[in-house]
């Protein structure tokens, strides 16, 4: 009797359950700023599902949180070349910002808005923060 989740008695179901567990742990790690743990869990998801955009974006955000913005940008460059999306542009924008490439970060946020208009407000807020942070102090 199955109650709606993956059937752990078959290997596909067990793999899906493992992937979901790692994703949840990674996302919780991000919430509490445990970036090293989040990186490990996102990498585990990508070892199971190498094409997972959600895990790739999460990994880039975790790497940026750890201060590894150059590595995060590289990963998002590859993802955007393969499957451009609002979240991928957003993650690359955060990596660009971490690298002090403010103008490139703002361009990526514009791309994120074009690719994902449903989240335009989120991207506009990030853009305002980046613009405000880079404005000269008076």
Secondary structure, 3 states (H helix, E strand, C coil): CCCCCCCCCCHHHHHHHHHHHHHHHHHHHHHCCCHHHHHHHHHHHHHHCCCCHHHHHHHHHHHHHCCCHHHHHHHHHHHHHHHCCHHHHHHHHHHHHHCCCHHHHHHHHHHHHHHCHHHHHHHHHHHHHHHHHHCCCC
